[in-house]
Amino acid sequence: MSNDSGVGNVRGLDVLAIGNLVRIGNVIADAYSTSTLIRTDELNIVVDTSRKDMLPMIRISMKQIGILPEDVDIVVLTHTHGDHCGNNEFFKKAEFYVRKEECPDKKNYVPVSGDIELTDRVRLMHTPGHTEGSMSVLAECERKYAVAGDAIPLYDNFAKMVPPGINYDAKIAMKSIKSIINYADVIVPGHGSPFPNTMEKRK
């Protein structure tokens, strides 16, 4: 999914580790998040660091791309559940952007309020529902990508238009899903591979 065509200033979007979520009945038996790298002319941005045991895969992916952990400027946490932030310590020089509703009082952690632009063509959008502080990363490369976290945890949530199984407000969660669909050409879910947005966007 890399793009070095020079469109805008987003040079590429690469999945470092593909997440998964396994349910047995209504119980989550296993879960680890997708981790994504967005490269721009100015910044290297990682979205979610997945679970601790996914670190070897993240290391391999970064080595193949040619990015060192110290080259990562910003880590965006779509929310602070442990399966999305287990490898934060791997990115020792990064600033961590977390919604103010969930941001810990720690050095290098930046509380985010409102929808903000990290750099040209990369912005953060509040997409609550799964948690109050859930947010997605929107990146315009050769296409428009939404790294959705658990606003859209699985392809099924998109295909069936149903909220995340874990949510604090189903109506708010559905509003966030619709906001993502209205923007994205490609959606990177919280626990799976990227997929094209096949639904009609609404102005």
Phi, psi and chi 1 to 4 in degrees:
 res  aa     phi    psi   chi1   chi2   chi3   chi4
   1 MET       -    8.4 -155.8  179.2  -54.9      -
   2 SER   -67.0  147.8  179.3      -      -      -
   3 ASN  -139.4  114.1  168.3   49.5      -      -
   4 ASP  -114.4   30.1  -68.9  -54.9      -      -
   5 SER   -81.0   -8.8   63.7      -      -      -
   6 GLY    80.4   15.4      -      -      -      -
   7 VAL   -67.5  123.1  177.0      -      -      -
   8 GLY    58.2 -141.3      -      -      -      -
   9 ASN  -121.3   16.5   77.5  -24.4      -      -
  10 VAL   -92.9  112.9  177.7      -      -      -
  11 ARG   -86.3  -23.7  -65.3  171.8   48.2 -138.0
  12 GLY  -179.0  155.9      -      -      -      -
  13 LEU  -131.8  122.1 -175.0  147.3      -      -
  14 ASP  -131.0  137.7  -60.8  -85.3      -      -
  15 VAL   -85.0  120.5  173.6      -      -      -
  16 LEU   -81.9  -36.0  -59.2  175.9      -      -
  17 ALA  -151.4  133.3      -      -      -      -
  18 ILE   -89.8  124.4  -63.5  173.4      -      -
  19 GLY   -78.1  173.4      -      -      -      -
  20 ASN  -151.6  155.4 -165.4   22.5      -      -
  21 LEU  -145.5  123.0 -168.1  152.6      -      -
  22 VAL  -118.4  126.1  177.8      -      -      -
  23 ARG  -112.3  140.6  -76.3 -166.5  179.0   95.3
  24 ILE  -115.5  105.1  -61.1  175.7      -      -
  25 GLY    66.6 -126.4      -      -      -      -
  26 ASN   -98.6    7.1  -68.0  -35.8      -      -
  27 VAL  -102.5  131.9  177.7      -      -      -
  28 ILE   -79.0  115.0  -65.6  176.3      -      -
  29 ALA   -87.3  -28.8      -      -      -      -
  30 ASP  -158.1  142.3 -167.6   27.0      -      -
  31 ALA  -157.6  132.0      -      -      -      -
  32 TYR  -148.9  143.8   50.2   90.4      -      -
  33 SER   -86.7  160.0   81.5      -      -      -
  34 THR   -69.8  143.5  -61.8      -      -      -
  35 SER  -121.9  133.6  179.8      -      -      -
  36 THR  -129.7  142.5  -54.3      -      -      -
  37 LEU  -112.7  128.5  172.2   67.9      -      -
  38 ILE  -114.3  123.0  -59.8  168.4      -      -
  39 ARG  -108.5  126.2  -68.5  174.6  -70.6  130.1
  40 THR  -119.7  177.2   80.9      -      -      -
  41 ASP   -62.7  -30.1  -70.4  -19.3      -      -
  42 GLU  -104.1  -29.6  -62.3   89.9   10.5      -
  43 LEU  -136.4  149.4  -61.2  169.8      -      -
  44 ASN  -109.5  121.6  -67.3  -48.7      -      -
  45 ILE  -121.9  124.1  -57.2  162.2      -      -
  46 VAL  -102.8  133.4  166.9      -      -      -
  47 VAL  -109.1  113.1 -174.2      -      -      -
  48 ASP    65.6  140.6  -71.8  -21.2      -      -
  49 THR  -111.2    5.2   65.7      -      -      -
  50 SER    64.1 -166.7 -162.6      -      -      -
  51 ARG   -88.2  157.4 -158.8  171.1   63.7 -173.6
  52 LYS   -53.6  -41.7  -76.6 -173.6  178.7  -65.4
  53 ASP   -73.8   -1.5   56.6  -13.6      -      -
  54 MET   -92.5   -0.8  -65.9  -57.3  -71.1      -
  55 LEU   -58.1  -42.4 -177.1   57.0      -      -
  56 PRO   -56.4  -40.0  -27.0   36.2      -      -
  57 MET   -66.5  -41.0  176.8   58.5   68.5      -
  58 ILE   -62.7  -42.6  -68.5  171.3      -      -
  59 ARG   -59.3  -47.7  -75.0 -179.0 -177.6  -87.8
  60 ILE   -61.9  -45.9  -70.2  168.1      -      -
  61 SER   -61.6  -44.2  -63.9      -      -      -
  62 MET   -65.7  -38.0  -68.7 -176.2   67.2      -
  63 LYS   -63.6  -41.5 -175.0  175.1 -179.2  179.9
  64 GLN   -64.4  -35.8  -70.3  173.5  -21.4      -
  65 ILE   -77.3  -27.1  -64.6  164.4      -      -
  66 GLY    93.2   29.0      -      -      -      -
  67 ILE  -116.5  130.5  -63.4  -71.4      -      -
  68 LEU   -91.6  156.0  -61.6  171.3      -      -
  69 PRO   -58.0  -33.6   13.2  -26.2      -      -
  70 GLU   -74.2   -9.6   53.8  -94.7   34.9      -
  71 ASP   -82.5  -10.2  -65.2  -30.0      -      -
  72 VAL   -81.0  120.7  173.3      -      -      -
  73 ASP   -87.5  -39.9  -56.4  -70.8      -      -
  74 ILE  -135.1  136.4  -68.7  173.8      -      -
  75 VAL  -113.6  124.3  171.8      -      -      -
  76 VAL  -101.1  125.1  177.4      -      -      -
  77 LEU   -99.6  117.8  -60.9  178.6      -      -
  78 THR   -64.3  -27.6   59.3      -      -      -
  79 HIS  -169.5  177.9   61.4  -67.0      -      -
  80 THR  -108.4   21.9   55.1      -      -      -
  81 HIS   -65.3  145.6  -73.1  170.1      -      -
  82 GLY   -59.4  -28.1      -      -      -      -
  83 ASP   -77.7   -2.0   56.6  -39.6      -      -
  84 HIS  -111.4  -11.0  -71.9 -105.6      -      -
  85 CYS  -137.5   31.0   56.2      -      -      -
  86 GLY   -75.2  -17.1      -      -      -      -
  87 ASN  -117.6   28.3  -63.9  -60.4      -      -
  88 ASN   -56.7  -38.3  -70.5   -0.4      -      -
  89 GLU   -66.7  -15.1   69.3  -79.8   -2.9      -
  90 PHE   -67.1  -26.9 -176.8   55.8      -      -
  91 PHE  -104.9   75.8  -56.5  100.9      -      -
  92 LYS   -69.9  -24.6  -62.2 -173.8 -175.2  -58.8
  93 LYS  -100.8    1.9  -66.6 -170.9  176.0 -179.4
  94 ALA   -85.1  153.2      -      -      -      -
  95 GLU   -91.5  142.4  -77.9 -167.6  -46.3      -
  96 PHE  -108.2  120.7  -70.0   79.3      -      -
  97 TYR   -99.2  120.4  -78.7   63.0      -      -
  98 VAL  -136.9  139.9 -173.1      -      -      -
  99 ARG   -56.9  144.7  -81.3  -72.2  -52.3 -174.0
 100 LYS   -58.0  -27.8   63.1  178.5 -178.0  177.4
 101 GLU   -65.4  -21.2  -66.4   87.1   -9.3      -
 102 GLU  -127.8   -3.4  -56.9 -176.6   17.9      -
 103 CYS   -69.7  123.4 -168.9      -      -      -
 104 PRO   -72.9  155.9   27.3  -32.7      -      -
 105 ASP   -85.6   77.9 -175.3   16.4      -      -
 106 LYS  -132.8  155.3  -69.2 -176.9  179.3  179.1
 107 LYS   -61.4  140.7 -176.8 -179.1  177.8 -177.9
 108 ASN    73.6    7.8  -64.9  -23.4      -      -
 109 TYR  -103.4  125.6  -81.7   70.7      -      -
 110 VAL  -109.1  115.9  178.7      -      -      -
 111 PRO   -74.3  130.9   24.3  -29.5      -      -
 112 VAL  -104.0  128.3  175.3      -      -      -
 113 SER  -127.2  140.6   58.0      -      -      -
 114 GLY    74.8  179.4      -      -      -      -
 115 ASP   -94.1  123.3  -64.4  -13.2      -      -
 116 ILE  -124.2  157.2   66.9  168.2      -      -
 117 GLU   -99.2  123.7 -169.0  172.6   85.2      -
 118 LEU   -79.7  -39.1  -70.3 -179.6      -      -
 119 THR  -163.7  174.4 -175.0      -      -      -
 120 ASP   -54.4  123.7 -173.4   35.1      -      -
 121 ARG    75.5   11.3  -62.4  175.7 -173.6 -104.3
 122 VAL  -132.6  119.5 -179.7      -      -      -
 123 ARG  -140.1  161.5   62.2 -172.4  175.1   94.9
 124 LEU  -104.3  134.0  -53.4 -178.8      -      -
 125 MET  -125.9  127.9  179.9  172.1   72.0      -
 126 HIS   -67.2  121.5 -169.7 -158.9      -      -
 127 THR  -131.2   68.5   49.1      -      -      -
 128 PRO   -71.7  167.6   29.1  -35.5      -      -
 129 GLY   141.6  -58.1      -      -      -      -
 130 HIS   -63.3  -52.4  176.7   61.4      -      -
 131 THR  -133.8  166.0   67.2      -      -      -
 132 GLU   -66.0  -28.9  -69.8 -171.8   49.9      -
 133 GLY  -103.1   18.6      -      -      -      -
 134 SER   -66.9  139.8  -70.6      -      -      -
 135 MET  -143.8  158.9   64.4  178.5  168.2      -
 136 SER  -117.8  157.4  -59.5      -      -      -
 137 VAL  -109.9  124.6 -177.3      -      -      -
 138 LEU  -106.0  127.2  -50.3 -178.2      -      -
 139 ALA  -134.3  127.5      -      -      -      -
 140 GLU  -101.9  109.6 -172.0  173.0  -11.3      -
 141 CYS  -113.4 -128.3 -158.0      -      -      -
 142 GLU   -71.9  -20.9   78.5  -76.5    2.3      -
 143 ARG  -135.6  175.1  -69.8  180.0  -74.7  178.7
 144 LYS   -95.1  119.4  -68.1 -179.9  176.6  179.7
 145 TYR  -107.3  141.6  -67.5   87.2      -      -
 146 ALA  -121.6  114.8      -      -      -      -
 147 VAL   -89.9  101.9 -173.3      -      -      -
 148 ALA   -92.1  -11.8      -      -      -      -
 149 GLY    55.7 -146.1      -      -      -      -
 150 ASP   -90.6   13.8  -77.2   -0.4      -      -
 151 ALA   -63.1  -36.5      -      -      -      -
 152 ILE  -131.4   86.5  -58.9  179.9      -      -
 153 PRO   -69.4  -34.2   20.8  -29.4      -      -
 154 LEU  -136.2  158.2  -61.4  167.0      -      -
 155 TYR   -56.4  -37.1  173.7   76.1      -      -
 156 ASP   -58.7  -34.9  -84.0   -1.7      -      -
 157 ASN   -62.5  -36.5  -64.7   95.6      -      -
 158 PHE   -72.8  -51.0  165.4   82.2      -      -
 159 ALA   -64.7  -37.9      -      -      -      -
 160 LYS   -97.1   -4.8  -62.6  175.3 -178.4  177.2
 161 MET    50.8   59.8  -74.4  -60.5  -75.4      -
 162 VAL  -126.2  147.9  -65.6      -      -      -
 163 PRO   -70.6  164.2   27.2  -34.9      -      -
 164 PRO   -54.2  144.3  -20.6   30.0      -      -
 165 GLY   -58.8  -35.2      -      -      -      -
 166 ILE  -101.5  114.4  -63.1  173.5      -      -
 167 ASN  -152.3  156.1   67.0   76.9      -      -
 168 TYR   -97.0  -15.1   78.9   94.6      -      -
 169 ASP  -159.5  109.5 -171.5  -53.1      -      -
 170 ALA   -64.1  -38.0      -      -      -      -
 171 LYS   -66.2  -42.7  -72.3 -176.1  178.0  179.4
 172 ILE   -64.9  -39.8  -70.7  174.6      -      -
 173 ALA   -61.3  -41.2      -      -      -      -
 174 MET   -68.2  -35.0  -72.3  -52.8  -56.6      -
 175 LYS   -62.5  -40.1 -175.1  176.9  178.6 -178.9
 176 SER   -65.8  -42.3  -68.1      -      -      -
 177 ILE   -57.9  -44.2  -71.3  174.0      -      -
 178 LYS   -65.9  -35.8  -69.9  171.7 -175.8  175.0
 179 SER   -64.1  -40.2  -66.3      -      -      -
 180 ILE   -65.8  -46.0  -68.4  166.2      -      -
 181 ILE   -61.1  -37.0  -72.2  171.3      -      -
 182 ASN   -66.0  -23.4  -98.3   -9.3      -      -
 183 TYR   -95.1  -47.1  171.1   82.4      -      -
 184 ALA   -85.3  144.8      -      -      -      -
 185 ASP   -92.2  -31.7  -59.8  -46.0      -      -
 186 VAL  -133.3  135.8  178.4      -      -      -
 187 ILE  -114.8  129.5  -64.8  167.7      -      -
 188 VAL  -102.0  106.9 -176.5      -      -      -
 189 PRO   -77.0  168.1   31.7  -35.7      -      -
 190 GLY   -67.3  -25.9      -      -      -      -
 191 HIS  -140.3   54.7  -65.4  -88.8      -      -
 192 GLY   177.8 -174.3      -      -      -      -
 193 SER   -81.3  153.7  -59.2      -      -      -
 194 PRO   -59.4  149.4  -22.4   33.4      -      -
 195 PHE  -145.3  153.0   57.9   84.4      -      -
 196 PRO   -74.3  146.0   25.3  -33.7      -      -
 197 ASN   -82.1  108.7  177.0   10.0      -      -
 198 THR   -97.9    1.4   53.9      -      -      -
 199 MET   -90.3  150.3  -66.0 -168.8 -175.3      -
 200 GLU   -69.8  131.2 -176.2  178.9   -9.4      -
 201 LYS   -79.2  147.9  -63.3  178.3 -174.7  178.3
 202 ARG  -117.1  134.0  -62.6  173.7 -174.5  173.2
 203 LYS   -72.8      -  -63.6  -64.9 -177.3 -177.3
